[in-house]
Amino acid sequence: MERKAPLSLKVGGQTYKVHASVPEETLRRLADQVDQRIRELVPPGKPVPPTAILLAAVALANDLEEERAKRSALEAKSRDLMRRLLARIDEALEETAEGAAVEGEPAPFDDG
């Protein structure tokens, strides 16, 4: 297996050489997001202290956690909605089957 040359990424005013299994475009896009967050924390022209990099990482981790919580809540809401919808469908099918039985007709989907 041929090893690729390291990729140079500039984050927080520093250049880092990294090896990664993700595509170069993805890595550059992610590094740009980190760099953007650092620029939000450090005034232009000022050196980037290591704490700014840590704060950017924590802020991005917080964003990720919030998005995961939103997704989880949306999934729960969707499951509840689907459960209620299926219950209504089951009720409607039971009412149709009961109505057909009262009239002496075979119930829908009845093989008999």
DRENLUMRO-523221 format. One record per residue: residue in three letters; x, y, z of N, C-alpha, C, CB in turn. Coordinates in steps of 0.1 Angstrom, whole numbers, padded with zeros to 4 digits, always signed. Last residue first. Glycine has a CB too. Layout:
N
AlaXYZXYZXYZXYZ...
//
This chain:
112
Gly-0617-0155+0034-0628-0165+0035-0640-0161+0027-0632-0166+0049Asp-0597-0137+0036-0595-0147+0026-0608-0156+0025-0583-0156+0028Asp-0601-0103+0040-0605-0116+0045-0604-0126+0034-0619-0116+0052Phe-0598-0078+0031-0586-0085+0033-0589-0099+0039-0576-0078+0041Pro-0628-0067+0047-0617-0065+0037-0605-0073+0041-0614-0050+0036Ala-0651-0093+0056-0643-0082+0060-0632-0080+0049-0636-0084+0074Pro-0681-0101+0038-0668-0105+0043-0660-0092+0046-0660-0114+0033Glu-0712-0090+0052-0702-0090+0041-0689-0095+0047-0701-0077+0034Gly-0730-0085+0071-0729-0098+0066-0720-0100+0054-0743-0103+0062Glu-0731-0061+0084-0739-0062+0072-0738-0076+0066-0734-0052+0062Val-0712-0067+0104-0726-0064+0108-0735-0065+0096-0728-0050+0114Ala-0689-0069+0090-0694-0081+0096-0709-0079+0100-0686-0084+0109Ala-0685-0043+0081-0688-0053+0071-0694-0066+0078-0675-0057+0063Gly-0680-0031+0106-0692-0026+0098-0695-0037+0087-0689-0013+0091Glu-0656-0044+0113-0668-0045+0121-0681-0042+0113-0667-0037+0134Ala-0639-0035+0093-0642-0049+0094-0654-0051+0102-0630-0056+0101Thr-0640-0007+0098-0644-0012+0085-0648-0027+0086-0633-0010+0074Glu-0629-0007+0124-0642-0002+0122-0648-0007+0108-0642+0013+0122Glu-0603-0017+0118-0612-0025+0127-0627-0020+0125-0608-0023+0141Leu-0593+0004+0102-0595-0010+0096-0604-0018+0104-0581-0017+0095Ala-0593+0024+0120-0601+0026+0108-0604+0012+0102-0595+0035+0098Glu-0574+0014+0139-0588+0017+0143-0597+0017+0131-0589+0030+0151Asp-0551+0014+0122-0556+0001+0128-0571+0003+0132-0548-0003+0140Ile-0549+0041+0117-0551+0032+0106-0557+0019+0111-0538+0029+0098Arg-0543+0050+0143-0555+0055+0137-0559+0046+0125-0553+0069+0132Ala-0519+0037+0148-0530+0033+0156-0543+0038+0150-0529+0040+0170Leu-0503+0049+0128-0506+0035+0127-0518+0031+0136-0494+0027+0131Leu-0502+0075+0140-0508+0073+0127-0512+0058+0125-0498+0078+0116Arg-0489+0070+0164-0502+0075+0164-0509+0073+0151-0503+0090+0168Arg-0464+0062+0153-0471+0053+0162-0486+0057+0162-0465+0052+0176Met-0456+0085+0140-0458+0073+0132-0467+0063+0140-0445+0066+0128Leu-0453+0102+0162-0463+0105+0152-0466+0093+0143-0457+0116+0142Asp-0432+0089+0175-0445+0091+0182-0456+0094+0172-0444+0102+0192Arg-0411+0091+0156-0416+0078+0160-0430+0079+0167-0406+0071+0170Ser-0409+0119+0155-0413+0112+0143-0418+0098+0147-0401+0111+0133Lys-0400+0124+0181-0412+0130+0177-0418+0122+0164-0411+0145+0174Ala-0375+0110+0180-0385+0106+0190-0399+0112+0185-0382+0111+0204Glu-0362+0125+0160-0365+0111+0158-0376+0106+0167-0352+0103+0160Leu-0361+0150+0173-0369+0149+0160-0372+0134+0157-0361+0155+0149Ala-0344+0144+0194-0357+0148+0197-0366+0147+0184-0357+0163+0202Ser-0321+0137+0179-0327+0127+0187-0341+0131+0191-0319+0126+0200Arg-0315+0162+0167-0318+0150+0158-0326+0140+0167-0306+0145+0152Lys-0310+0177+0190-0321+0181+0181-0325+0169+0172-0317+0193+0172Ala-0287+0164+0199-0299+0164+0207-0311+0168+0199-0297+0175+0219Arg-0270+0169+0177-0273+0155+0181-0286+0154+0189-0262+0147+0188Glu-0267+0196+0180-0273+0191+0168-0278+0176+0170-0263+0191+0156Glu-0254+0198+0205-0267+0204+0203-0274+0198+0191-0266+0219+0202Glu-0230+0184+0198-0238+0179+0209-0253+0185+0208-0233+0182+0223Leu-0219+0202+0179-0222+0189+0176-0232+0182+0186-0209+0180+0175Asp-0215+0225+0196-0224+0226+0184-0229+0212+0180-0217+0233+0172Asn-0196+0214+0213-0209+0219+0218-0219+0219+0207-0208+0232+0225Ala-0175+0211+0195-0181+0199+0202-0194+0202+0208-0171+0194+0213Leu-0170+0238+0189-0175+0229+0179-0181+0216+0184-0163+0226+0169Ala-0162+0247+0215-0174+0253+0208-0179+0244+0197-0170+0267+0203Val-0139+0231+0218-0150+0229+0227-0163+0235+0221-0147+0236+0241Ala-0123+0242+0197-0127+0227+0197-0139+0225+0206-0115+0219+0202Ala-0121+0268+0206-0127+0265+0193-0132+0251+0192-0118+0268+0181Leu-0107+0264+0229-0120+0270+0230-0128+0267+0217-0120+0285+0233Leu-0082+0254+0219-0090+0246+0228-0105+0251+0228-0084+0246+0242Ile-0074+0277+0205-0077+0264+0197-0085+0255+0206-0063+0257+0194Ala-0071+0294+0226-0081+0297+0215-0084+0285+0207-0076+0308+0206Thr-0050+0283+0240-0064+0283+0246-0075+0286+0236-0064+0292+0258Pro-0028+0288+0224-0033+0275+0225-0047+0274+0231-0024+0266+0233Pro-0034+0320+0208-0029+0312+0219-0035+0298+0218-0032+0319+0232Val-0024+0336+0179-0034+0326+0184-0028+0318+0196-0039+0317+0172Pro-0017+0371+0179-0013+0357+0178-0023+0348+0184+0001+0355+0186Lys-0037+0394+0160-0032+0389+0173-0027+0375+0171-0042+0390+0184Gly-0048+0399+0135-0035+0404+0138-0029+0400+0151-0035+0419+0137Pro-0082+0400+0147-0072+0400+0136-0059+0406+0140-0078+0407+0124Pro-0089+0384+0179-0089+0395+0170-0079+0394+0159-0086+0408+0179Val-0103+0352+0182-0090+0360+0183-0091+0372+0174-0078+0351+0180Leu-0128+0340+0178-0123+0342+0191-0111+0351+0193-0119+0328+0197Glu-0131+0338+0151-0142+0344+0158-0138+0347+0173-0154+0335+0159Arg-0109+0323+0144-0109+0337+0140-0120+0345+0147-0111+0339+0125Ile-0118+0298+0153-0106+0305+0160-0106+0320+0157-0093+0299+0156Arg-0137+0293+0134-0141+0294+0148-0130+0301+0156-0144+0281+0154Gln-0121+0291+0111-0131+0302+0112-0135+0304+0127-0144+0298+0104Asp-0106+0268+0118-0099+0281+0116-0109+0292+0117-0092+0281+0102Val-0127+0249+0117-0119+0251+0129-0113+0265+0129-0109+0240+0132Gln-0134+0251+0090-0144+0254+0100-0137+0257+0114-0153+0242+0102Asp-0110+0243+0078-0115+0257+0076-0125+0261+0086-0121+0259+0062Ala-0109+0217+0085-0099+0226+0090-0103+0240+0089-0085+0223+0083Leu-0131+0208+0069-0132+0207+0084-0121+0217+0090-0129+0193+0089Arg-0121+0213+0044-0133+0219+0048-0134+0219+0063-0145+0212+0041Arg-0098+0196+0044-0096+0210+0042-0109+0218+0047-0093+0214+0028Leu-0111+0171+0046-0102+0175+0056-0100+0190+0056-0088+0168+0055Thr-0125+0171+0022-0132+0170+0035-0123+0175+0046-0136+0155+0038Glu-0105+0171+0003-0115+0182+0003-0122+0182+0017-0125+0180-0008Glu-0091+0147+0008-0085+0159+0011-0095+0171+0012-0075+0162+0000Pro-0110+0121+0025-0106+0128+0013-0100+0142+0017-0118+0130+0004Val-0095+0104+0053-0106+0111+0047-0101+0118+0035-0113+0121+0057Ser-0073+0095+0066-0079+0085+0057-0091+0092+0050-0084+0073+0064Ala-0043+0115+0068-0057+0111+0071-0063+0102+0061-0065+0124+0073His-0016+0132+0081-0020+0121+0072-0034+0117+0077-0010+0108+0074Val-0005+0166+0081-0013+0155+0086-0015+0144+0076-0027+0160+0091Lys+0011+0194+0092+0012+0184+0082+0005+0172+0088+0026+0181+0077Tyr+0000+0227+0097+0002+0214+0102+0002+0204+0091-0010+0210+0112Thr+0008+0260+0104+0007+0250+0093+0009+0237+0100+0016+0253+0081Gln-0011+0286+0121+0000+0276+0121-0003+0266+0109+0000+0268+0134Gly-0033+0302+0121-0020+0308+0118-0008+0298+0117-0017+0319+0127Gly-0054+0284+0126-0050+0293+0137-0036+0300+0134-0049+0286+0149Val-0042+0262+0102-0053+0265+0112-0047+0274+0123-0058+0251+0118Lys-0036+0248+0072-0033+0260+0080-0045+0263+0089-0029+0272+0071Leu-0022+0217+0063-0034+0225+0067-0030+0237+0075-0044+0216+0074Ser-0008+0195+0040-0006+0207+0048-0019+0215+0050+0005+0216+0042Leu-0006+0160+0041-0014+0172+0036-0011+0184+0046-0029+0169+0036Pro+0020+0138+0033+0012+0145+0043+0005+0157+0036+0020+0149+0055Ala+0017+0115+0006+0024+0125+0012+0015+0132+0022+0030+0136+0002Lys+0005+0081+0011+0004+0095+0005+0013+0104+0013-0011+0099+0004Arg+0019+0050+0006+0015+0060+0016+0016+0074+0009+0025+0060+0028Glu+0007+0021-0010+0015+0033-0011+0010+0044-0001+0014+0039-0025Met+0008-0012+0000+0000+0000+0000+0009+0012+0000-0010+0000+0012
//
